[in-house]
Amino acid sequence: MHNNARQAYANAAKTTVSPRGREGQLLIKAANKLTNIRDNFKQVSRADMNEALTFNRKLWTVFSSSVSSAENPLPLPIKNNIASLAVFIFKHQLSFMAKPEPSKLDSLININRDIASGLFAKHT
């Protein structure tokens, strides 16, 4: 499962977009999927809900794995912050899955959008 996410991420990164730009795009895609679930909560299927959550989890699994690599050039405080965010996201998603409430998706959506915004700002 994680290898598929890594492969998908690697294939996506081969485009002309910078890695930071691509990460930002993927975070926005995840945020949009989660926003759709939140905004159409009563109409969305369980399969669509699971797909959005799985996409977000896989994305953050890749980020978490990347920052845990010794070869990752990011400063240690940034690596630690990303790892902490990933843990928060994983726990928050589990909480949502245990008791689905649309408002529980707000934090996940906001984190993804805020991180994407920072990546786009550094990209330009």
N, CA, C and O of each residue as an XYZ file, in Angstrom:
496
protein
N       0.827     -1.185      0.000
C       0.000      0.000      0.000
C       0.875      1.254      0.000
O       0.657      2.153     -0.812
N       1.866      1.328      0.901
C       2.717      2.510      0.979
C       3.597      2.623     -0.258
O       3.900      3.729     -0.705
N       4.010      1.482     -0.814
C       4.808      1.517     -2.027
C       4.020      2.112     -3.180
O       4.583      2.831     -4.006
N       2.723      1.824     -3.251
C       1.885      2.416     -4.290
C       1.829      3.928     -4.142
O       1.888      4.653     -5.136
N       1.717      4.404     -2.924
C       1.678      5.851     -2.683
C       3.005      6.483     -3.070
O       3.035      7.542     -3.697
N       4.099      5.833     -2.697
C       5.418      6.357     -3.059
C       5.592      6.381     -4.570
O       6.103      7.351     -5.130
N       5.165      5.312     -5.222
C       5.285      5.236     -6.677
C       4.441      6.318     -7.340
O       4.890      6.977     -8.277
N       3.231      6.493     -6.856
C       2.363      7.535     -7.410
C       2.986      8.905     -7.203
O       2.946      9.753     -8.095
N       3.555      9.118     -6.037
C       4.205     10.390     -5.742
C       5.417     10.572     -6.649
O       5.625     11.659     -7.186
N       6.219      9.523     -6.827
C       7.404      9.600     -7.678
C       7.022      9.893     -9.127
O       7.663     10.711     -9.788
N       5.990      9.232     -9.614
C       5.535      9.478    -10.985
C       5.036     10.906    -11.149
O       5.313     11.556    -12.157
N       4.311     11.382    -10.172
C       3.772     12.745    -10.234
C       4.889     13.777    -10.189
O       4.787     14.829    -10.820
N       5.941     13.490     -9.456
C       7.040     14.441     -9.301
C       7.879     14.569    -10.565
O       8.699     15.483    -10.661
N       7.700     13.686    -11.531
C       8.476     13.721    -12.768
C       8.012     14.819    -13.720
O       8.661     15.059    -14.738
N       6.926     15.477    -13.416
C       6.424     16.538    -14.279
C       7.331     17.750    -14.165
O       8.296     17.733    -13.401
N       7.032     18.805    -14.918
C       7.864     19.998    -14.906
C       7.666     20.854    -13.662
O       8.421     21.802    -13.443
N       6.690     20.545    -12.865
C       6.448     21.287    -11.628
C       7.544     20.928    -10.626
O       7.973     19.776    -10.550
N       7.989     21.911     -9.869
C       9.001     21.641     -8.849
C       8.427     20.694     -7.799
O       7.209     20.599     -7.653
N       9.290     19.996     -7.071
C       8.781     19.117     -6.007
C       7.903     19.867     -4.998
O       6.869     19.355     -4.571
N       8.315     21.068     -4.624
C       7.491     21.853     -3.687
C       6.144     22.194     -4.282
O       5.113     22.097     -3.616
N       6.159     22.592     -5.535
C       4.903     22.915     -6.208
C       3.994     21.706     -6.298
O       2.783     21.814     -6.109
N       4.585     20.547     -6.590
C       3.790     19.314     -6.689
C       3.230     18.928     -5.330
O       2.075     18.513     -5.232
N       4.030     19.058     -4.286
C       3.528     18.764     -2.935
C       2.351     19.671     -2.602
O       1.351     19.227     -2.038
N       2.481     20.948     -2.957
C       1.383     21.886     -2.731
C       0.129     21.490     -3.488
O      -0.976     21.555     -2.948
N       0.300     21.077     -4.748
C      -0.841     20.640     -5.551
C      -1.530     19.430     -4.923
O      -2.759     19.365     -4.873
N      -0.739     18.482     -4.450
C      -1.312     17.279     -3.841
C      -2.044     17.605     -2.541
O      -3.086     17.018     -2.248
N      -1.501     18.535     -1.768
C      -2.175     18.946     -0.534
C      -3.505     19.636     -0.842
O      -4.497     19.417     -0.147
N      -3.522     20.461     -1.877
C      -4.768     21.122     -2.287
C      -5.771     20.079     -2.780
O      -6.962     20.173     -2.482
N      -5.296     19.094     -3.529
C      -6.184     18.022     -3.996
C      -6.801     17.289     -2.810
O      -8.001     17.016     -2.804
N      -5.983     16.968     -1.807
C      -6.494     16.288     -0.609
C      -7.494     17.181      0.118
O      -8.550     16.714      0.546
N      -7.163     18.467      0.258
C      -8.067     19.405      0.931
C      -9.396     19.498      0.187
O     -10.457     19.539      0.811
N      -9.341     19.532     -1.135
C     -10.574     19.611     -1.925
C     -11.432     18.362     -1.765
O     -12.656     18.455     -1.672
N     -10.798     17.202     -1.732
C     -11.545     15.954     -1.530
C     -12.236     15.971     -0.161
O     -13.403     15.601     -0.040
N     -11.502     16.402      0.860
C     -12.065     16.457      2.213
C     -13.163     17.516      2.314
O     -14.164     17.317      3.002
N     -12.970     18.637      1.629
C     -13.984     19.692      1.616
C     -15.275     19.182      0.984
O     -16.368     19.467      1.472
N     -15.144     18.436     -0.092
C     -16.326     17.858     -0.735
C     -17.073     16.934      0.223
O     -18.303     16.950      0.274
N     -16.335     16.137      0.974
C     -16.965     15.241      1.956
C     -17.687     16.066      3.016
O     -18.839     15.792      3.353
N     -16.997     17.083      3.538
C     -17.598     17.915      4.590
C     -18.850     18.638      4.089
O     -19.881     18.655      4.762
N     -18.746     19.230      2.909
C     -19.844     20.053      2.401
C     -21.036     19.246      1.892
O     -22.148     19.768      1.809
N     -20.815     17.993      1.556
C     -21.884     17.130      1.029
C     -22.034     15.885      1.886
O     -22.325     14.799      1.383
N     -21.832     16.053      3.172
C     -21.710     14.933      4.099
C     -22.858     13.929      4.015
O     -22.630     12.720      4.030
N     -24.065     14.420      3.928
C     -25.226     13.511      3.938
C     -25.409     12.782      2.606
O     -26.073     11.747      2.547
N     -24.822     13.322      1.546
C     -25.000     12.717      0.229
C     -23.838     11.812     -0.200
O     -24.016     10.950     -1.060
N     -22.669     11.999      0.383
C     -21.507     11.229     -0.084
C     -21.582      9.776      0.353
O     -22.083      9.449      1.429
N     -21.076      8.930     -0.503
C     -21.047      7.504     -0.176
C     -19.887      7.219      0.776
O     -18.936      7.993      0.877
N     -19.992      6.114      1.454
C     -18.914      5.675      2.352
C     -17.635      5.433      1.543
O     -16.531      5.699      2.020
N     -17.793      4.927      0.316
C     -16.634      4.675     -0.550
C     -15.915      5.977     -0.892
O     -14.685      6.026     -0.868
N     -16.669      7.036     -1.210
C     -16.054      8.335     -1.504
C     -15.360      8.897     -0.269
O     -14.277      9.476     -0.361
N     -15.989      8.724      0.874
C     -15.397      9.183      2.126
C     -14.076      8.448      2.381
O     -13.066      9.068      2.714
N     -14.098      7.141      2.223
C     -12.886      6.349      2.438
C     -11.793      6.713      1.444
O     -10.614      6.747      1.798
N     -12.181      6.987      0.197
C     -11.197      7.352     -0.826
C     -10.505      8.663     -0.463
O      -9.285      8.776     -0.587
N     -11.269      9.645     -0.021
C     -10.689     10.936      0.359
C      -9.760     10.787      1.560
O      -8.668     11.354      1.577
N     -10.186     10.036      2.551
C      -9.360      9.825      3.741
C      -8.107      9.021      3.412
O      -7.033      9.301      3.945
N      -8.235      8.036      2.546
C      -7.084      7.227      2.150
C      -6.077      8.071      1.380
O      -4.873      7.959      1.608
N      -6.555      8.906      0.477
C      -5.664      9.788     -0.279
C      -4.883     10.684      0.678
O      -3.667     10.822      0.551
N      -5.576     11.287      1.626
C      -4.927     12.175      2.587
C      -3.917     11.412      3.445
O      -2.806     11.887      3.678
N      -4.310     10.233      3.909
C      -3.410      9.433      4.744
C      -2.157      9.017      3.975
O      -1.049      9.094      4.506
N      -2.325      8.581      2.740
C      -1.171      8.173      1.934
C      -0.234      9.349      1.687
O       0.987      9.206      1.749
N      -0.807     10.494      1.412
C       0.004     11.690      1.185
C       0.841     12.015      2.417
O       2.042     12.265      2.315
N       0.197     12.010      3.579
C       0.925     12.322      4.806
C       1.875     11.195      5.213
O       2.862     11.446      5.903
N       1.598      9.977      4.805
C       2.528      8.872      5.040
C       3.807      9.103      4.245
O       4.906      8.866      4.746
N       3.663      9.562      3.015
C       4.838      9.872      2.196
C       5.632     11.012      2.831
O       6.856     10.930      2.934
N       4.951     12.066      3.256
C       5.652     13.180      3.908
C       6.389     12.703      5.149
O       7.556     13.037      5.356
N       5.708     11.928      5.968
C       6.295     11.424      7.208
C       7.507     10.541      6.924
O       8.537     10.666      7.587
N       7.387      9.661      5.955
C       8.507      8.784      5.589
C       9.676      9.592      5.051
O      10.834      9.303      5.350
N       9.369     10.594      4.265
C      10.410     11.425      3.671
C      11.221     12.169      4.727
O      12.448     12.219      4.647
N      10.549     12.740      5.705
C      11.287     13.506      6.717
C      12.030     12.606      7.692
O      12.925     13.072      8.397
N      11.680     11.339      7.747
C      12.395     10.428      8.643
C      13.659      9.878      7.994
O      14.458      9.208      8.649
N      13.838     10.161      6.714
C      15.021      9.697      5.993
C      16.239     10.542      6.360
O      16.159     11.768      6.430
N      17.362      9.875      6.593
C      18.605     10.581      6.928
C      19.069     11.465      5.774
O      19.758     12.461      5.993
N      18.698     11.107      4.552
C      19.114     11.878      3.379
C      18.301     13.162      3.187
O      18.673     14.011      2.378
N      17.220     13.306      3.908
C      16.383     14.490      3.757
C      17.152     15.711      4.253
O      17.608     15.732      5.396
N      17.301     16.745      3.387
C      18.120     17.905      3.747
C      17.430     18.946      4.642
O      18.065     19.920      5.046
N      16.167     18.760      4.949
C      15.469     19.751      5.775
C      16.092     19.839      7.164
O      16.599     18.846      7.685
N      16.054     21.027      7.762
C      16.536     21.162      9.142
C      15.695     20.305     10.093
O      14.503     20.096      9.868
N      16.327     19.822     11.142
C      15.673     18.928     12.094
C      14.373     19.501     12.666
O      13.391     18.765     12.763
N      14.323     20.782     13.049
C      13.053     21.308     13.584
C      11.898     21.203     12.574
O      10.763     20.924     12.962
N      12.179     21.422     11.306
C      11.126     21.316     10.293
C      10.715     19.859     10.127
O       9.527     19.555     10.016
N      11.690     18.959     10.111
C      11.374     17.524     10.032
C      10.474     17.115     11.194
O       9.486     16.404     11.011
N      10.831     17.573     12.389
C      10.036     17.231     13.576
C       8.622     17.791     13.486
O       7.662     17.124     13.871
N       8.492     19.016     12.980
C       7.162     19.622     12.837
C       6.299     18.847     11.846
O       5.114     18.622     12.092
N       6.889     18.442     10.736
C       6.135     17.674      9.742
C       5.724     16.327     10.321
O       4.591     15.883     10.135
N       6.650     15.679     11.023
C       6.329     14.383     11.641
C       5.207     14.541     12.672
O       4.306     13.704     12.741
N       5.259     15.600     13.463
C       4.206     15.846     14.458
C       2.860     16.114     13.790
O       1.826     15.627     14.249
N       2.875     16.885     12.711
C       1.634     17.132     11.970
C       1.068     15.832     11.416
O      -0.142     15.610     11.458
N       1.934     14.981     10.901
C       1.476     13.696     10.357
C       0.802     12.865     11.441
O      -0.255     12.279     11.210
N       1.406     12.813     12.617
C       0.810     12.057     13.726
C      -0.555     12.648     14.084
O      -1.518     11.909     14.287
N      -0.636     13.973     14.160
C      -1.910     14.631     14.450
C      -2.955     14.254     13.396
O      -4.091     13.921     13.732
N      -2.567     14.309     12.138
C      -3.497     14.009     11.053
C      -3.977     12.570     11.133
O      -5.169     12.302     10.978
N      -3.059     11.642     11.375
C      -3.454     10.233     11.479
C      -4.443     10.031     12.629
O      -5.449      9.340     12.470
N      -4.159     10.630     13.781
C      -5.053     10.496     14.939
C      -6.406     11.148     14.664
O      -7.454     10.602     15.008
N      -6.367     12.312     14.044
C      -7.607     13.039     13.764
C      -8.478     12.267     12.771
O      -9.701     12.233     12.905
N      -7.848     11.658     11.787
C      -8.613     10.853     10.833
C      -9.247      9.652     11.518
O     -10.389      9.300     11.226
N      -8.517      9.027     12.420
C      -9.085      7.900     13.168
C     -10.283      8.349     13.995
O     -11.288      7.644     14.075
N     -10.173      9.516     14.604
C     -11.283     10.068     15.380
C     -12.501     10.298     14.483
O     -13.632      9.994     14.862
N     -12.252     10.836     13.296
C     -13.347     11.062     12.349
C     -13.981      9.742     11.931
O     -15.205      9.633     11.853
N     -13.149      8.741     11.664
C     -13.668      7.445     11.223
C     -14.488      6.770     12.325
O     -15.474      6.089     12.044
N     -14.076      6.963     13.575
C     -14.804      6.366     14.693
C     -16.164      7.029     14.888
O     -17.153      6.367     15.205
N     -16.198      8.341     14.694
C     -17.449      9.089     14.857
C     -17.475     10.206     13.812
O     -17.094     11.340     14.104
N     -17.921      9.888     12.602
C     -17.904     10.880     11.522
C     -18.799     12.083     11.796
O     -20.006     11.954     11.996
N     -18.180     13.238     11.799
C     -18.880     14.519     11.905
C     -18.188     15.476     10.947
O     -16.962     15.586     10.975
N     -18.936     16.168     10.105
C     -18.319     17.040      9.103
C     -17.319     18.040      9.677
O     -16.281     18.289      9.064
N     -17.609     18.607     10.825
C     -16.725     19.626     11.406
C     -15.350     19.073     11.777
O     -14.386     19.831     11.883
N     -15.257     17.770     11.974
C     -13.963     17.165     12.300
C     -12.983     17.240     11.130
O     -11.778     17.068     11.316
N     -13.490     17.491      9.941
C     -12.619     17.587      8.775
C     -11.980     18.964      8.637
O     -11.021     19.129      7.883
N     -12.503     19.955      9.360
C     -11.992     21.320      9.235
C     -10.492     21.412      9.503
O      -9.771     22.059      8.744
N     -10.021     20.784     10.553
C      -8.592     20.847     10.889
C      -7.739     20.247      9.782
O      -6.709     20.809      9.411
N      -8.167     19.109      9.258
C      -7.409     18.453      8.190
C      -7.358     19.333      6.943
O      -6.309     19.479      6.315
N      -8.486     19.907      6.599
C      -8.569     20.787      5.428
C      -7.670     22.001      5.622
O      -6.900     22.355      4.730
N      -7.766     22.636      6.783
C      -6.978     23.842      7.044
C      -5.482     23.564      7.054
O      -4.705     24.351      6.515
N      -5.072     22.464      7.655
C      -3.647     22.114      7.676
C      -3.148     21.914      6.251
O      -2.111     22.460      5.874
N      -3.871     21.142      5.464
C      -3.435     20.901      4.086
C      -3.330     22.203      3.301
O      -2.356     22.417      2.579
N      -4.319     23.067      3.437
C      -4.296     24.340      2.700
C      -3.185     25.262      3.200
O      -2.518     25.919      2.402
N      -2.988     25.311      4.498
C      -1.936     26.173      5.046
C      -0.545     25.713      4.618
O       0.293     26.533      4.244
N      -0.301     24.411      4.673
C       0.997     23.886      4.252
C       1.188     24.130      2.756
O       2.271     24.530      2.327
N       0.150     23.894      1.964
C       0.232     24.140      0.519
C       0.545     25.602      0.242
O       1.373     25.912     -0.615
N      -0.106     26.489      0.955
C       0.134     27.919      0.780
C       1.596     28.260      1.048
O       2.209     29.026      0.304
N       2.147     27.692      2.106
C       3.560     27.914      2.415
C       4.475     27.356      1.340
O       5.477     27.981      0.989
N       4.143     26.197      0.820
C       4.956     25.597     -0.246
C       4.894     26.445     -1.511
O       5.912     26.642     -2.174
N       3.718     26.947     -1.848
C       3.591     27.789     -3.034
C       4.333     29.110     -2.840
O       4.940     29.617     -3.783
N       4.292     29.670     -1.641
C       4.984     30.933     -1.372
C       6.491     30.761     -1.517
O       7.163     31.635     -2.064
N       7.025     29.652     -1.037
C       8.464     29.393     -1.148
C       8.847     29.025     -2.570
O       9.991     29.209     -2.985
N       7.882     28.506     -3.312
C       8.123     28.051     -4.680
C       8.325     29.236     -5.618
O       9.109     29.150     -6.564
N       7.631     30.335     -5.368
C       7.698     31.480     -6.280
C       8.865     32.373     -5.996
O       9.054     33.379     -6.680
